[in-house]
């Protein structure tokens, strides 16, 4: 289902930023460099709530642009993140119908941040990968 919006030209840039954000989580604990590598300390890792919000917002826009969902694993989401995504897409579709695509985009950003923060505050993914 097309929304009438122009195709995303920044897809490659967005994916590069996402990869950079995810790679930042691979730094040494507390951003400390090991003594043997002689390097400077790594920047602190991106909070998991921000990573969640980034990937959920990305996929919400993709779903709205294409009209189709992938399965949560192929999207790189946990089941909990996928549930957040589905709720945001439903809300964004309703918002777009009422007020247009710009409001839809603002809703996606706002809800991705608040819903991911709430999810992690209540325990997040836990030990099971599907949560």
N, CA, C and O atoms as a Tinker XYZ file with bonds, in Angstrom:
   524  protein
     1  N      0.842000   -1.174000    0.000000    73     2
     2  CA     0.000000    0.000000    0.000000    64     1     3
     3  C      0.883000    1.231000    0.000000    63     2     4     5
     4  O      1.605000    1.465000    0.970000    81     3
     5  N      0.849000    2.006000   -1.033000    73     3     6
     6  CA     1.670000    3.205000   -1.138000    64     5     7
     7  C      1.037000    4.335000   -0.357000    63     6     8     9
     8  O     -0.188000    4.440000   -0.291000    81     7
     9  N      1.851000    5.168000    0.227000    73     7    10
    10  CA     1.340000    6.295000    1.002000    64     9    11
    11  C      1.444000    7.594000    0.230000    63    10    12    13
    12  O      1.066000    8.645000    0.745000    81    11
    13  N      1.942000    7.548000   -0.980000    73    11    14
    14  CA     2.076000    8.753000   -1.769000    64    13    15
    15  C      3.359000    9.512000   -1.468000    63    14    16    17
    16  O      3.587000   10.578000   -2.040000    81    15
    17  N      4.190000    8.998000   -0.597000    73    15    18
    18  CA     5.443000    9.668000   -0.266000    64    17    19
    19  C      6.507000    9.261000   -1.267000    63    18    20    21
    20  O      6.440000    8.180000   -1.853000    81    19
    21  N      7.480000   10.124000   -1.457000    73    19    22
    22  CA     8.587000    9.819000   -2.367000    64    21    23
    23  C      9.427000    8.697000   -1.778000    63    22    24    25
    24  O      9.491000    8.566000   -0.556000    81    23
    25  N     10.079000    7.875000   -2.614000    73    23    26
    26  CA    10.945000    6.806000   -2.100000    64    25    27
    27  C     12.054000    7.392000   -1.236000    63    26    28    29
    28  O     12.481000    8.527000   -1.449000    81    27
    29  N     12.503000    6.640000   -0.294000    73    27    30
    30  CA    13.551000    7.098000    0.629000    64    29    31
    31  C     14.896000    7.084000   -0.090000    63    30    32    33
    32  O     15.411000    6.025000   -0.450000    81    31
    33  N     15.448000    8.263000   -0.292000    73    31    34
    34  CA    16.744000    8.343000   -0.959000    64    33    35
    35  C     17.884000    8.159000    0.015000    63    34    36    37
    36  O     19.009000    7.887000   -0.407000    81    35
    37  N     17.633000    8.296000    1.299000    73    35    38
    38  CA    18.691000    8.164000    2.289000    64    37    39
    39  C     18.796000    6.772000    2.861000    63    38    40    41
    40  O     19.367000    6.599000    3.938000    81    39
    41  N     18.264000    5.768000    2.179000    73    39    42
    42  CA    18.281000    4.407000    2.701000    64    41    43
    43  C     19.701000    3.930000    2.985000    63    42    44    45
    44  O     19.963000    3.357000    4.042000    81    43
    45  N     20.601000    4.159000    2.065000    73    43    46
    46  CA    21.977000    3.700000    2.248000    64    45    47
    47  C     22.609000    4.418000    3.428000    63    46    48    49
    48  O     23.275000    3.789000    4.251000    81    47
    49  N     22.408000    5.725000    3.522000    73    47    50
    50  CA    22.944000    6.482000    4.649000    64    49    51
    51  C     22.337000    5.998000    5.952000    63    50    52    53
    52  O     23.048000    5.845000    6.945000    81    51
    53  N     21.045000    5.757000    5.964000    73    51    54
    54  CA    20.374000    5.274000    7.164000    64    53    55
    55  C     20.919000    3.933000    7.622000    63    54    56    57
    56  O     21.132000    3.720000    8.815000    81    55
    57  N     21.142000    3.035000    6.685000    73    55    58
    58  CA    21.694000    1.734000    7.038000    64    57    59
    59  C     23.121000    1.868000    7.557000    63    58    60    61
    60  O     23.512000    1.158000    8.483000    81    59
    61  N     23.903000    2.775000    6.967000    73    59    62
    62  CA    25.273000    2.996000    7.438000    64    61    63
    63  C     25.271000    3.509000    8.871000    63    62    64    65
    64  O     26.083000    3.079000    9.690000    81    63
    65  N     24.359000    4.427000    9.175000    73    63    66
    66  CA    24.255000    4.949000   10.543000    64    65    67
    67  C     23.830000    3.838000   11.485000    63    66    68    69
    68  O     24.376000    3.713000   12.581000    81    67
    69  N     22.865000    3.033000   11.075000    73    67    70
    70  CA    22.397000    1.934000   11.908000    64    69    71
    71  C     23.534000    0.949000   12.194000    63    70    72    73
    72  O     23.685000    0.497000   13.329000    81    71
    73  N     24.314000    0.619000   11.204000    73    71    74
    74  CA    25.443000   -0.295000   11.402000    64    73    75
    75  C     26.447000    0.325000   12.361000    63    74    76    77
    76  O     26.993000   -0.366000   13.221000    81    75
    77  N     26.692000    1.615000   12.220000    73    75    78
    78  CA    27.610000    2.304000   13.131000    64    77    79
    79  C     27.108000    2.292000   14.554000    63    78    80    81
    80  O     27.884000    2.099000   15.489000    81    79
    81  N     25.800000    2.500000   14.729000    73    79    82
    82  CA    25.205000    2.480000   16.066000    64    81    83
    83  C     25.325000    1.091000   16.676000    63    82    84    85
    84  O     25.685000    0.947000   17.845000    81    83
    85  N     25.027000    0.082000   15.889000    73    83    86
    86  CA    25.118000   -1.278000   16.399000    64    85    87
    87  C     26.563000   -1.669000   16.703000    63    86    88    89
    88  O     26.822000   -2.361000   17.687000    81    87
    89  N     27.501000   -1.233000   15.868000    73    87    90
    90  CA    28.912000   -1.551000   16.094000    64    89    91
    91  C     29.437000   -0.873000   17.356000    63    90    92    93
    92  O     30.357000   -1.387000   17.992000    81    91
    93  N     28.874000    0.257000   17.722000    73    91    94
    94  CA    29.319000    0.958000   18.928000    64    93    95
    95  C     29.065000    0.109000   20.168000    63    94    96    97
    96  O     29.749000    0.271000   21.178000    81    95
    97  N     28.115000   -0.771000   20.104000    73    95    98
    98  CA    27.824000   -1.660000   21.231000    64    97    99
    99  C     28.876000   -2.729000   21.420000    63    98   100   101
   100  O     28.824000   -3.464000   22.406000    81    99
   101  N     29.827000   -2.843000   20.513000    73    99   102
   102  CA    30.863000   -3.865000   20.593000    64   101   103
   103  C     32.127000   -3.371000   21.287000    63   102   104   105
   104  O     33.125000   -4.091000   21.318000    81   103
   105  N     32.111000   -2.169000   21.839000    73   103   106
   106  CA    33.291000   -1.603000   22.504000    64   105   107
   107  C     33.568000   -2.357000   23.794000    63   106   108   109
   108  O     32.708000   -3.071000   24.309000    81   107
   109  N     34.771000   -2.189000   24.304000    73   107   110
   110  CA    35.153000   -2.806000   25.578000    64   109   111
   111  C     34.251000   -2.280000   26.683000    63   110   112   113
   112  O     33.735000   -1.168000   26.569000    81   111
   113  N     34.044000   -3.053000   27.758000    73   111   114
   114  CA    33.199000   -2.597000   28.855000    64   113   115
   115  C     33.642000   -1.229000   29.356000    63   114   116   117
   116  O     34.835000   -0.955000   29.486000    81   115
   117  N     32.666000   -0.380000   29.635000    73   115   118
   118  CA    32.907000    0.976000   30.126000    64   117   119
   119  C     33.761000    1.804000   29.164000    63   118   120   121
   120  O     34.347000    2.805000   29.575000    81   119
   121  N     33.839000    1.410000   27.910000    73   119   122
   122  CA    34.574000    2.168000   26.909000    64   121   123
   123  C     36.082000    2.119000   27.087000    63   122   124   125
   124  O     36.796000    2.903000   26.462000    81   123
   125  N     36.585000    1.222000   27.921000    73   123   126
   126  CA    38.022000    1.164000   28.196000    64   125   127
   127  C     38.753000    0.412000   27.096000    63   126   128   129
   128  O     38.306000   -0.646000   26.651000    81   127
   129  N     39.864000    0.955000   26.667000    73   127   130
   130  CA    40.716000    0.255000   25.701000    64   129   131
   131  C     41.621000   -0.687000   26.480000    63   130   132   133
   132  O     41.983000   -0.408000   27.622000    81   131
   133  N     41.982000   -1.799000   25.860000    73   131   134
   134  CA    42.869000   -2.720000   26.565000    64   133   135
   135  C     44.284000   -2.159000   26.582000    63   134   136   137
   136  O     44.670000   -1.398000   25.695000    81   135
   137  N     45.040000   -2.531000   27.578000    73   135   138
   138  CA    46.403000   -2.025000   27.719000    64   137   139
   139  C     47.288000   -2.522000   26.580000    63   138   140   141
   140  O     48.208000   -1.818000   26.163000    81   139
   141  N     47.026000   -3.718000   26.076000    73   139   142
   142  CA    47.904000   -4.283000   25.052000    64   141   143
   143  C     47.733000   -3.626000   23.694000    63   142   144   145
   144  O     48.663000   -3.652000   22.888000    81   143
   145  N     46.546000   -3.021000   23.403000    73   143   146
   146  CA    46.383000   -2.408000   22.090000    64   145   147
   147  C     46.849000   -0.965000   22.056000    63   146   148   149
   148  O     46.950000   -0.377000   20.978000    81   147
   149  N     47.137000   -0.378000   23.217000    73   147   150
   150  CA    47.690000    0.966000   23.285000    64   149   151
   151  C     46.767000    2.035000   22.728000    63   150   152   153
   152  O     47.182000    3.185000   22.578000    81   151
   153  N     45.539000    1.690000   22.422000    73   151   154
   154  CA    44.601000    2.647000   21.848000    64   153   155
   155  C     43.960000    3.534000   22.897000    63   154   156   157
   156  O     44.080000    3.314000   24.102000    81   155
   157  N     43.287000    4.530000   22.395000    73   155   158
   158  CA    42.557000    5.413000   23.301000    64   157   159
   159  C     41.222000    4.767000   23.649000    63   158   160   161
   160  O     40.764000    3.867000   22.945000    81   159
   161  N     40.602000    5.218000   24.720000    73   159   162
   162  CA    39.315000    4.641000   25.109000    64   161   163
   163  C     38.276000    4.815000   24.001000    63   162   164   165
   164  O     38.251000    5.833000   23.310000    81   163
   165  N     37.433000    3.820000   23.849000    73   163   166
   166  CA    36.353000    3.887000   22.874000    64   165   167
   167  C     35.245000    4.774000   23.413000    63   166   168   169
   168  O     35.100000    4.916000   24.627000    81   167
   169  N     34.463000    5.373000   22.527000    73   167   170
   170  CA    33.321000    6.138000   23.007000    64   169   171
   171  C     32.332000    5.192000   23.683000    63   170   172   173
   172  O     32.322000    3.990000   23.417000    81   171
   173  N     31.517000    5.742000   24.544000    73   171   174
   174  CA    30.560000    4.894000   25.246000    64   173   175
   175  C     29.547000    4.321000   24.255000    63   174   176   177
   176  O     29.253000    4.927000   23.225000    81   175
   177  N     29.034000    3.173000   24.580000    73   175   178
   178  CA    28.077000    2.483000   23.717000    64   177   179
   179  C     26.744000    3.237000   23.692000    63   178   180   181
   180  O     26.384000    3.916000   24.653000    81   179
   181  N     26.031000    3.106000   22.591000    73   179   182
   182  CA    24.708000    3.700000   22.467000    64   181   183
   183  C     23.756000    2.933000   23.374000    63   182   184   185
   184  O     23.753000    1.702000   23.366000    81   183
   185  N     22.949000    3.644000   24.157000    73   183   186
   186  CA    21.991000    2.950000   25.019000    64   185   187
   187  C     21.059000    2.060000   24.203000    63   186   188   189
   188  O     20.656000    2.411000   23.094000    81   187
   189  N     20.729000    0.922000   24.761000    73   187   190
   190  CA    19.896000   -0.055000   24.038000    64   189   191
   191  C     18.525000    0.500000   23.683000    63   190   192   193
   192  O     17.936000    0.086000   22.685000    81   191
   193  N     18.003000    1.435000   24.487000    73   191   194
   194  CA    16.711000    2.053000   24.171000    64   193   195
   195  C     16.799000    2.852000   22.868000    63   194   196   197
   196  O     15.864000    2.856000   22.068000    81   195
   197  N     17.941000    3.532000   22.664000    73   195   198
   198  CA    18.136000    4.302000   21.436000    64   197   199
   199  C     18.282000    3.390000   20.225000    63   198   200   201
   200  O     17.750000    3.686000   19.155000    81   199
   201  N     18.999000    2.287000   20.389000    73   199   202
   202  CA    19.149000    1.328000   19.289000    64   201   203
   203  C     17.772000    0.769000   18.920000    63   202   204   205
   204  O     17.432000    0.671000   17.741000    81   203
   205  N     16.994000    0.409000   19.919000    73   203   206
   206  CA    15.634000   -0.093000   19.695000    64   205   207
   207  C     14.808000    0.940000   18.933000    63   206   208   209
   208  O     14.163000    0.610000   17.938000    81   207
   209  N     14.828000    2.185000   19.396000    73   207   210
   210  CA    14.036000    3.243000   18.756000    64   209   211
   211  C     14.472000    3.463000   17.314000    63   210   212   213
   212  O     13.632000    3.687000   16.443000    81   211
   213  N     15.774000    3.402000   17.051000    73   211   214
   214  CA    16.287000    3.607000   15.700000    64   213   215
   215  C     15.809000    2.517000   14.752000    63   214   216   217
   216  O     15.336000    2.807000   13.653000    81   215
   217  N     15.933000    1.261000   15.176000    73   215   218
   218  CA    15.546000    0.188000   14.255000    64   217   219
   219  C     14.030000    0.069000   14.125000    63   218   220   221
   220  O     13.533000   -0.260000   13.047000    81   219
   221  N     13.289000    0.328000   15.196000    73   219   222
   222  CA    11.821000    0.271000   15.108000    64   221   223
   223  C     11.312000    1.393000   14.202000    63   222   224   225
   224  O     10.430000    1.159000   13.376000    81   223
   225  N     11.852000    2.609000   14.343000    73   223   226
   226  CA    11.429000    3.721000   13.491000    64   225   227
   227  C     11.765000    3.429000   12.025000    63   226   228   229
   228  O     10.961000    3.699000   11.133000    81   227
   229  N     12.950000    2.880000   11.787000    73   227   230
   230  CA    13.344000    2.524000   10.418000    64   229   231
   231  C     12.333000    1.557000    9.804000    63   230   232   233
   232  O     11.829000    1.789000    8.705000    81   231
   233  N     12.042000    0.474000   10.520000    73   231   234
   234  CA    11.133000   -0.535000    9.969000    64   233   235
   235  C      9.703000   -0.028000    9.880000    63   234   236   237
   236  O      8.960000   -0.450000    8.994000    81   235
   237  N      9.296000    0.868000   10.777000    73   235   238
   238  CA     7.946000    1.439000   10.679000    64   237   239
   239  C      7.801000    2.199000    9.359000    63   238   240   241
   240  O      6.787000    2.075000    8.672000    81   239
   241  N      8.813000    2.979000    9.015000    73   239   242
   242  CA     8.762000    3.723000    7.742000    64   241   243
   243  C      8.773000    2.772000    6.546000    63   242   244   245
   244  O      8.061000    2.989000    5.566000    81   243
   245  N      9.577000    1.731000    6.634000    73   243   246
   246  CA     9.629000    0.752000    5.537000    64   245   247
   247  C      8.274000    0.063000    5.353000    63   246   248   249
   248  O      7.804000   -0.102000    4.227000    81   247
   249  N      7.659000   -0.333000    6.452000    73   247   250
   250  CA     6.352000   -1.000000    6.373000    64   249   251
   251  C      5.319000   -0.049000    5.782000    63   250   252   253
   252  O      4.509000   -0.458000    4.950000    81   251
   253  N      5.337000    1.203000    6.199000    73   251   254
   254  CA     4.380000    2.168000    5.663000    64   253   255
   255  C      4.637000    2.453000    4.188000    63   254   256   257
   256  O      3.694000    2.664000    3.426000    81   255
   257  N      5.899000    2.460000    3.780000    73   255   258
   258  CA     6.229000    2.696000    2.364000    64   257   259
   259  C      5.843000    1.520000    1.471000    63   258   260   261
   260  O      5.327000    1.709000    0.369000    81   259
   261  N      6.100000    0.294000    1.960000    73   259   262
   262  CA     5.869000   -0.881000    1.116000    64   261   263
   263  C      4.509000   -1.526000    1.347000    63   262   264   265
   264  O      3.985000   -2.208000    0.466000    81   263
   265  N      3.938000   -1.316000    2.523000    73   263   266
   266  CA     2.656000   -1.926000    2.847000    64   265   267
   267  C      2.764000   -3.361000    3.333000    63   266   268   269
   268  O      1.746000   -4.022000    3.538000    81   267
   269  N      3.998000   -3.856000    3.521000    73   267   270
   270  CA     4.161000   -5.239000    3.963000    64   269   271
   271  C      5.147000   -5.339000    5.122000    63   270   272   273
   272  O      6.089000   -4.556000    5.241000    81   271
   273  N      4.897000   -6.319000    5.960000    73   271   274
   274  CA     5.788000   -6.637000    7.071000    64   273   275
   275  C      6.666000   -7.815000    6.672000    63   274   276   277
   276  O      6.263000   -8.659000    5.871000    81   275
   277  N      7.864000   -7.863000    7.235000    73   275   278
   278  CA     8.682000   -9.064000    7.155000    64   277   279
   279  C      8.462000   -9.827000    8.448000    63   278   280   281
   280  O      7.700000   -9.390000    9.311000    81   279
   281  N      9.122000  -10.956000    8.583000    73   279   282
   282  CA     9.022000  -11.627000    9.866000    64   281   283
   283  C     10.048000  -10.978000   10.792000    63   282   284   285
   284  O     11.079000  -10.483000   10.336000    81   283
   285  N      9.763000  -10.981000   12.082000    73   283   286
   286  CA    10.569000  -10.195000   13.017000    64   285   287
   287  C     12.040000  -10.576000   12.994000    63   286   288   289
   288  O     12.901000   -9.715000   13.177000    81   287
   289  N     12.343000  -11.843000   12.776000    73   287   290
   290  CA    13.742000  -12.260000   12.755000    64   289   291
   291  C     14.468000  -11.731000   11.519000    63   290   292   293
   292  O     15.630000  -11.335000   11.606000    81   291
   293  N     13.794000  -11.722000   10.377000    73   291   294
   294  CA    14.435000  -11.198000    9.174000    64   293   295
   295  C     14.651000   -9.697000    9.261000    63   294   296   297
   296  O     15.498000   -9.149000    8.557000    81   295
   297  N     13.894000   -9.031000   10.118000    73   295   298
   298  CA    14.048000   -7.594000   10.333000    64   297   299
   299  C     15.092000   -7.295000   11.410000    63   298   300   301
   300  O     15.442000   -6.135000   11.626000    81   299
   301  N     15.586000   -8.325000   12.080000    73   299   302
   302  CA    16.567000   -8.119000   13.143000    64   301   303
   303  C     15.954000   -7.639000   14.435000    63   302   304   305
   304  O     16.629000   -7.011000   15.251000    81   303
   305  N     14.670000   -7.928000   14.631000    73   303   306
   306  CA    13.957000   -7.475000   15.824000    64   305   307
   307  C     13.675000   -8.647000   16.754000    63   306   308   309
   308  O     13.577000   -9.797000   16.324000    81   307
   309  N     13.548000   -8.331000   18.022000    73   307   310
   310  CA    13.044000   -9.335000   18.962000    64   309   311
   311  C     11.521000   -9.315000   18.851000    63   310   312   313
   312  O     10.959000   -8.420000   18.221000    81   311
   313  N     10.864000  -10.275000   19.447000    73   311   314
   314  CA     9.413000  -10.308000   19.419000    64   313   315
   315  C      8.827000   -9.061000   20.077000    63   314   316   317
   316  O      7.848000   -8.500000   19.585000    81   315
   317  N      9.423000   -8.629000   21.187000    73   315   318
   318  CA     8.937000   -7.425000   21.874000    64   317   319
   319  C      9.068000   -6.186000   21.009000    63   318   320   321
   320  O      8.156000   -5.360000   20.974000    81   319
   321  N     10.183000   -6.041000   20.312000    73   319   322
   322  CA    10.370000   -4.910000   19.415000    64   321   323
   323  C      9.379000   -4.975000   18.253000    63   322   324   325
   324  O      8.891000   -3.944000   17.789000    81   323
   325  N      9.089000   -6.177000   17.792000    73   323   326
   326  CA     8.132000   -6.352000   16.702000    64   325   327
   327  C      6.732000   -5.921000   17.140000    63   326   328   329
   328  O      5.994000   -5.313000   16.364000    81   327
   329  N      6.374000   -6.234000   18.368000    73   327   330
   330  CA     5.075000   -5.794000   18.895000    64   329   331
   331  C      5.006000   -4.272000   18.955000    63   330   332   333
   332  O      3.983000   -3.678000   18.615000    81   331
   333  N      6.096000   -3.645000   19.388000    73   331   334
   334  CA     6.157000   -2.183000   19.401000    64   333   335
   335  C      5.978000   -1.655000   17.986000    63   334   336   337
   336  O      5.209000   -0.720000   17.766000    81   335
   337  N      6.683000   -2.249000   17.024000    73   335   338
   338  CA     6.590000   -1.849000   15.622000    64   337   339
   339  C      5.145000   -1.906000   15.128000    63   338   340   341
   340  O      4.661000   -0.954000   14.516000    81   339
   341  N      4.464000   -3.005000   15.387000    73   339   342
   342  CA     3.086000   -3.163000   14.900000    64   341   343
   343  C      2.164000   -2.101000   15.474000    63   342   344   345
   344  O      1.320000   -1.561000   14.759000    81   343
   345  N      2.317000   -1.796000   16.757000    73   343   346
   346  CA     1.481000   -0.759000   17.384000    64   345   347
   347  C      1.775000    0.616000   16.778000    63   346   348   349
   348  O      0.858000    1.401000   16.533000    81   347
   349  N      3.044000    0.898000   16.542000    73   347   350
   350  CA     3.423000    2.196000   15.974000    64   349   351
   351  C      2.900000    2.328000   14.545000    63   350   352   353
   352  O      2.395000    3.387000   14.172000    81   351
   353  N      3.011000    1.283000   13.750000    73   351   354
   354  CA     2.522000    1.338000   12.367000    64   353   355
   355  C      1.008000    1.571000   12.354000    63   354   356   357
   356  O      0.519000    2.383000   11.568000    81   355
   357  N      0.269000    0.878000   13.202000    73   355   358
   358  CA    -1.180000    1.089000   13.268000    64   357   359
   359  C     -1.512000    2.536000   13.632000    63   358   360   361
   360  O     -2.379000    3.158000   13.016000    81   359
   361  N     -0.813000    3.065000   14.640000    73   359   362
   362  CA    -1.053000    4.442000   15.073000    64   361   363
   363  C     -0.654000    5.436000   13.983000    63   362   364   365
   364  O     -1.347000    6.432000   13.772000    81   363
   365  N      0.459000    5.174000   13.289000    73   363   366
   366  CA     0.930000    6.077000   12.238000    64   365   367
   367  C     -0.034000    6.094000   11.054000    63   366   368   369
   368  O     -0.273000    7.148000   10.466000    81   367
   369  N     -0.582000    4.948000   10.706000    73   367   370
   370  CA    -1.563000    4.912000    9.609000    64   369   371
   371  C     -2.778000    5.757000    9.952000    63   370   372   373
   372  O     -3.274000    6.509000    9.114000    81   371
   373  N     -3.256000    5.635000   11.182000    73   371   374
   374  CA    -4.411000    6.424000   11.613000    64   373   375
   375  C     -4.063000    7.920000   11.625000    63   374   376   377
   376  O     -4.861000    8.749000   11.189000    81   375
   377  N     -2.884000    8.252000   12.118000    73   375   378
   378  CA    -2.445000    9.652000   12.182000    64   377   379
   379  C     -2.300000   10.243000   10.784000    63   378   380   381
   380  O     -2.710000   11.379000   10.545000    81   379
   381  N     -1.724000    9.489000    9.871000    73   379   382
   382  CA    -1.538000    9.971000    8.507000    64   381   383
   383  C     -2.886000   10.236000    7.848000    63   382   384   385
   384  O     -3.045000   11.210000    7.113000    81   383
   385  N     -3.847000    9.370000    8.114000    73   383   386
   386  CA    -5.181000    9.559000    7.548000    64   385   387
   387  C     -5.861000   10.820000    8.063000    63   386   388   389
   388  O     -6.649000   11.449000    7.358000    81   387
   389  N     -5.545000   11.175000    9.296000    73   387   390
   390  CA    -6.154000   12.372000    9.894000    64   389   391
   391  C     -5.404000   13.645000    9.527000    63   390   392   393
   392  O     -6.024000   14.649000    9.177000    81   391
   393  N     -4.076000   13.616000    9.604000    73   391   394
   394  CA    -3.326000   14.870000    9.523000    64   393   395
   395  C     -2.203000   14.879000    8.501000    63   394   396   397
   396  O     -1.594000   15.930000    8.297000    81   395
   397  N     -1.898000   13.773000    7.853000    73   395   398
   398  CA    -0.892000   13.766000    6.796000    64   397   399
   399  C      0.423000   13.107000    7.176000    63   398   400   401
   400  O      0.648000   12.775000    8.340000    81   399
   401  N      1.303000   12.916000    6.173000    73   399   402
   402  CA     2.562000   12.181000    6.362000    64   401   403
   403  C      3.549000   12.828000    7.336000    63   402   404   405
   404  O      4.292000   12.110000    8.005000    81   403
   405  N      3.580000   14.150000    7.436000    73   403   406
   406  CA     4.528000   14.789000    8.365000    64   405   407
   407  C      4.192000   14.432000    9.802000    63   406   408   409
   408  O      5.084000   14.159000   10.605000    81   407
   409  N      2.908000   14.434000   10.125000    73   407   410
   410  CA     2.491000   14.062000   11.480000    64   409   411
   411  C      2.780000   12.584000   11.716000    63   410   412   413
   412  O      3.136000   12.183000   12.824000    81   411
   413  N      2.628000   11.782000   10.677000    73   411   414
   414  CA     2.943000   10.353000   10.758000    64   413   415
   415  C      4.401000   10.152000   11.146000    63   414   416   417
   416  O      4.709000    9.333000   12.012000    81   415
   417  N      5.288000   10.890000   10.513000    73   415   418
   418  CA     6.715000   10.770000   10.785000    64   417   419
   419  C      7.043000   11.206000   12.221000    63   418   420   421
   420  O      7.834000   10.554000   12.902000    81   419
   421  N      6.445000   12.290000   12.672000    73   419   422
   422  CA     6.669000   12.738000   14.058000    64   421   423
   423  C      6.163000   11.702000   15.050000    63   422   424   425
   424  O      6.810000   11.446000   16.066000    81   423
   425  N      5.010000   11.104000   14.763000    73   423   426
   426  CA     4.466000   10.074000   15.645000    64   425   427
   427  C      5.410000    8.875000   15.712000    63   426   428   429
   428  O      5.640000    8.335000   16.794000    81   427
   429  N      5.954000    8.456000   14.586000    73   427   430
   430  CA     6.880000    7.325000   14.562000    64   429   431
   431  C      8.073000    7.610000   15.463000    63   430   432   433
   432  O      8.426000    6.779000   16.300000    81   431
   433  N      8.695000    8.764000   15.305000    73   431   434
   434  CA     9.863000    9.112000   16.121000    64   433   435
   435  C      9.520000    9.134000   17.611000    63   434   436   437
   436  O     10.225000    8.548000   18.433000    81   435
   437  N      8.431000    9.816000   17.939000    73   435   438
   438  CA     8.032000    9.954000   19.349000    64   437   439
   439  C      7.692000    8.604000   19.971000    63   438   440   441
   440  O      8.188000    8.267000   21.047000    81   439
   441  N      6.855000    7.844000   19.299000    73   439   442
   442  CA     6.423000    6.557000   19.856000    64   441   443
   443  C      7.567000    5.546000   19.912000    63   442   444   445
   444  O      7.639000    4.762000   20.858000    81   443
   445  N      8.455000    5.545000   18.930000    73   443   446
   446  CA     9.586000    4.610000   18.965000    64   445   447
   447  C     10.437000    4.892000   20.205000    63   446   448   449
   448  O     10.838000    3.961000   20.904000    81   447
   449  N     10.716000    6.172000   20.484000    73   447   450
   450  CA    11.511000    6.523000   21.671000    64   449   451
   451  C     10.789000    6.140000   22.963000    63   450   452   453
   452  O     11.365000    5.479000   23.828000    81   451
   453  N      9.528000    6.557000   23.091000    73   451   454
   454  CA     8.821000    6.317000   24.353000    64   453   455
   455  C      8.482000    4.845000   24.558000    63   454   456   457
   456  O      8.600000    4.340000   25.674000    81   455
   457  N      8.067000    4.153000   23.511000    73   455   458
   458  CA     7.692000    2.745000   23.656000    64   457   459
   459  C      8.911000    1.862000   23.927000    63   458   460   461
   460  O      8.834000    0.934000   24.732000    81   459
   461  N     10.031000    2.142000   23.264000    73   459   462
   462  CA    11.244000    1.360000   23.521000    64   461   463
   463  C     11.764000    1.629000   24.933000    63   462   464   465
   464  O     12.186000    0.704000   25.628000    81   463
   465  N     11.735000    2.887000   25.355000    73   463   466
   466  CA    12.188000    3.212000   26.717000    64   465   467
   467  C     11.317000    2.494000   27.746000    63   466   468   469
   468  O     11.835000    1.942000   28.717000    81   467
   469  N     10.011000    2.497000   27.545000    73   467   470
   470  CA     9.102000    1.815000   28.474000    64   469   471
   471  C      9.353000    0.310000   28.474000    63   470   472   473
   472  O      9.309000   -0.329000   29.526000    81   471
   473  N      9.616000   -0.255000   27.301000    73   471   474
   474  CA     9.850000   -1.694000   27.195000    64   473   475
   475  C     11.102000   -2.087000   27.969000    63   474   476   477
   476  O     11.090000   -3.076000   28.702000    81   475
   477  N     12.179000   -1.324000   27.814000    73   475   478
   478  CA    13.407000   -1.644000   28.541000    64   477   479
   479  C     13.263000   -1.356000   30.033000    63   478   480   481
   480  O     13.855000   -2.055000   30.856000    81   479
   481  N     12.495000   -0.350000   30.383000    73   479   482
   482  CA    12.259000   -0.059000   31.800000    64   481   483
   483  C     11.536000   -1.223000   32.478000    63   482   484   485
   484  O     11.749000   -1.489000   33.661000    81   483
   485  N     10.678000   -1.915000   31.722000    73   483   486
   486  CA     9.924000   -3.034000   32.292000    64   485   487
   487  C     10.646000   -4.368000   32.141000    63   486   488   489
   488  O     10.053000   -5.416000   32.399000    81   487
   489  N     11.902000   -4.353000   31.731000    73   487   490
   490  CA    12.668000   -5.591000   31.652000    64   489   491
   491  C     13.261000   -5.902000   30.309000    63   490   492   493
   492  O     14.226000   -6.663000   30.232000    81   491
   493  N     12.718000   -5.340000   29.233000    73   491   494
   494  CA    13.279000   -5.550000   27.892000    64   493   495
   495  C     13.210000   -6.993000   27.439000    63   494   496   497
   496  O     12.302000   -7.736000   27.812000    81   495
   497  N     14.181000   -7.379000   26.630000    73   495   498
   498  CA    14.107000   -8.680000   26.001000    64   497   499
   499  C     14.372000   -9.863000   26.902000    63   498   500   501
   500  O     14.025000  -10.986000   26.534000    81   499
   501  N     14.960000   -9.672000   28.046000    73   499   502
   502  CA    15.246000  -10.805000   28.913000    64   501   503
   503  C     16.256000  -11.749000   28.305000    63   502   504   505
   504  O     17.060000  -11.343000   27.466000    81   503
   505  N     16.225000  -12.999000   28.717000    73   503   506
   506  CA    17.189000  -13.989000   28.242000    64   505   507
   507  C     16.764000  -14.652000   26.935000    63   506   508   509
   508  O     17.615000  -15.094000   26.163000    81   507
   509  N     15.474000  -14.727000   26.680000    73   507   510
   510  CA    14.990000  -15.418000   25.489000    64   509   511
   511  C     15.102000  -14.493000   24.286000    63   510   512   513
   512  O     14.706000  -13.331000   24.383000    81   511
   513  N     15.628000  -14.963000   23.146000    73   511   514
   514  CA    15.804000  -14.102000   21.976000    64   513   515
   515  C     14.494000  -13.657000   21.353000    63   514   516   517
   516  O     14.474000  -12.651000   20.644000    81   515
   517  N     13.420000  -14.354000   21.585000    73   515   518
   518  CA    12.148000  -14.021000   20.954000    64   517   519
   519  C     11.357000  -12.991000   21.731000    63   518   520   521
   520  O     10.314000  -12.552000   21.247000    81   519
   521  N     11.792000  -12.585000   22.903000    73   519   522
   522  CA    11.051000  -11.643000   23.732000    64   521   523
   523  C     11.172000  -10.238000   23.308000    63   522   524
   524  O     10.589000   -9.353000   23.934000    81   523
